[in-house]
């Protein structure tokens, strides 16, 4: 047993850089896992800085001075944030409240259809089961609707946290953009001088994660805006709320598109029934999903490291369970990091390992 463990250690940890890299990965994982809640504004600022760094680089390639490029991109970010807070948030909140107020009526309309199930499938579903399920859903929706309508000073801590984010995150984004080289030199000063392996893995992951975050942000915007335009043109209720869900669904490959189709279909059925308008909407929605999967994703992520669908789903489940939305968002780049470390990890042939 000890010989097997010794041979394994000799094979994978005989290189000093490998040991340093392993220690850094364990420390980083421990910090995020234990202090992730407190460091959430910093992590959010880093994500947003990654999103905007590509635009800064593009302006620098056009001979725009770095400081001016940073200020221009930061001004664009603040303008987009103002539009989101003053226009989109009130619209989404209004549609969300309206939806939860109308959900009991929707359930009442569908109750007659659900009660047909026991007549058609008496061996599988009973009247009592259907009524019990309907009452349970009604109760939960009623509770949530009351909470939404009475949202006031009882949620003061949440409002305080939101205000902290609105102040700290823009400041952090600005300094991450402005002093990225200074911060990079400061971090490098604490690393070993000989760090070929660290540089190789770091460069690869900087490219992969940055490209993924920017690409995913662009994909969310394009899908959300295109879906909103299509839904509002066809006259679908709650167009902004559903478009937001469709945009965020691209964060989770394969699963997100399937899950978000359910509320889109149910709301369209409640509004129009099995009519021509419903068919037009679902056709347009299917076209948007097809263009996203077959045109937009290959265009945005052509340089991304390919991962097996099973690996992607496992990463989403693992990191989503650990860190919620951000874990889901970073599931693919974190899985890519794991793959890049495994590919770059130095190995010593066990057959030539020195005998002790």
HUFENWO-V355824 format. One record per residue. PSI is psi in degrees with one decimal (999 if undefined). Layout:
{{PSI} {PSI}}
This chain:
{{-48.6} {-33.4} {-41.2} {-45.2} {-40.1} {-42.4} {-38.2} {-44.1} {-40.5} {-33.6} {-41.7} {-15.2} {24.0} {-21.9} {131.3} {-37.7} {-35.2} {-40.0} {-44.1} {-44.5} {-41.8} {-42.3} {-43.7} {-41.5} {-41.9} {-43.1} {-44.3} {-43.9} {-41.7} {-40.9} {-47.1} {-38.4} {-38.3} {-32.8} {13.3} {-37.5} {-43.6} {-32.2} {10.1} {-43.1} {-37.4} {-44.0} {-40.6} {-39.8} {-38.6} {-41.1} {-48.2} {-36.2} {-38.9} {-42.3} {-38.3} {-10.9} {-34.2} {-37.9} {-37.9} {-44.6} {-38.1} {-41.1} {-36.5} {-35.2} {-21.5} {16.2} {20.8} {131.6} {146.4} {-46.0} {-42.0} {-40.2} {-42.6} {-44.6} {-39.7} {-45.5} {-39.6} {-38.8} {-39.9} {-40.7} {-44.7} {-37.1} {-43.2} {-37.7} {-40.7} {-42.9} {-42.1} {-44.8} {-38.3} {-22.2} {-55.8} {-43.8} {-48.2} {-39.0} {-45.2} {-40.9} {-42.2} {-44.3} {-35.1} {-44.6} {-43.9} {-41.4} {-45.9} {-26.5} {-30.7} {-11.3} {-42.2} {-38.6} {-38.2} {-43.4} {-38.0} {-37.3} {-37.1} {-9.2} {-41.8} {-36.0} {-39.0} {-32.3} {-11.0} {-18.3} {-44.2} {-30.8} {-36.6} {-33.4} {67.6} {-24.4} {-13.8} {-38.0} {139.5} {163.7} {-40.4} {-39.0} {-42.4} {-46.1} {-39.2} {-41.7} {-41.8} {-43.7} {-37.3} {-45.1} {-40.5} {-43.8} {-43.5} {-42.1} {-38.6} {-40.6} {-44.9} {-38.5} {-40.5} {-39.6} {-43.7} {-40.1} {-28.4} {19.0} {111.1} {-134.5} {-15.7} {-21.1} {28.7} {-41.8} {-38.3} {-40.2} {-37.9} {-43.5} {-39.7} {-40.8} {-37.6} {-43.7} {-43.1} {-25.1} {-48.7} {-43.0} {-47.2} {-38.3} {-44.8} {-40.0} {-44.2} {-46.1} {-31.1} {-36.5} {-44.6} {-42.2} {31.3} {-39.4} {-39.4} {-43.5} {-39.0} {-42.4} {-36.4} {-43.4} {-40.9} {-28.9} {-21.3} {2.0} {159.8} {151.3} {-40.8} {102.7} {51.9} {-45.4} {-43.7} {-43.3} {-39.6} {-47.4} {-41.0} {-44.3} {-42.7} {-44.6} {-31.8} {-42.0} {-45.0} {-49.7} {-42.3} {-46.2} {-39.5} {-45.9} {-46.6} {-45.0} {-41.3} {-37.4} {-43.3} {-40.8} {-41.9} {-45.3} {-47.4} {-47.0} {-42.1} {-45.1} {-44.3} {-41.1} {-40.4} {-43.8} {-43.5} {-45.1} {-42.1} {-31.5} {-40.1} {-8.0} {25.8} {137.2} {152.4} {40.4} {-43.3} {-42.4} {-44.0} {-36.3} {-37.4} {-43.8} {-41.5} {-41.5} {-44.5} {-21.7} {-22.1} {-11.6} {-34.6} {102.8} {148.2} {-53.9} {-40.3} {-44.6} {-36.8} {-43.5} {-44.1} {-17.6} {-28.3} {-54.6} {-34.6} {-45.1} {-44.1} {-43.8} {-39.5} {-40.4} {-41.5} {-37.0} {-40.9} {-18.9} {-163.7} {59.9} {-176.6} {-36.8} {-38.9} {-41.9} {-42.2} {-44.2} {-48.0} {-32.2} {-45.2} {-41.7} {-41.0} {-37.4} {-42.4} {-44.2} {-38.7} {-42.2} {-36.6} {-47.8} {-32.0} {-15.7} {-55.5} {-47.2} {-48.4} {-33.3} {-41.1} {-31.6} {34.2} {-27.3} {3.7} {150.1} {129.0} {134.4} {147.5} {142.8} {-35.2} {-40.6} {-39.6} {-46.4} {-41.8} {-40.2} {-41.3} {-44.1} {-43.4} {-57.6} {-29.6} {-38.3} {-29.7} {-45.0} {15.8} {-136.3} {-44.0} {-33.1} {-39.4} {-42.4} {-40.2} {10.7} {-45.9} {-48.5} {-32.4} {-39.2} {-36.4} {-39.0} {-45.9} {-42.2} {-41.5} {-39.2} {-43.4} {-41.1} {-36.3} {-9.5} {127.3} {136.1} {139.2} {129.6} {126.1} {-25.5} {-22.0} {11.7} {140.8} {142.4} {131.7} {999}}
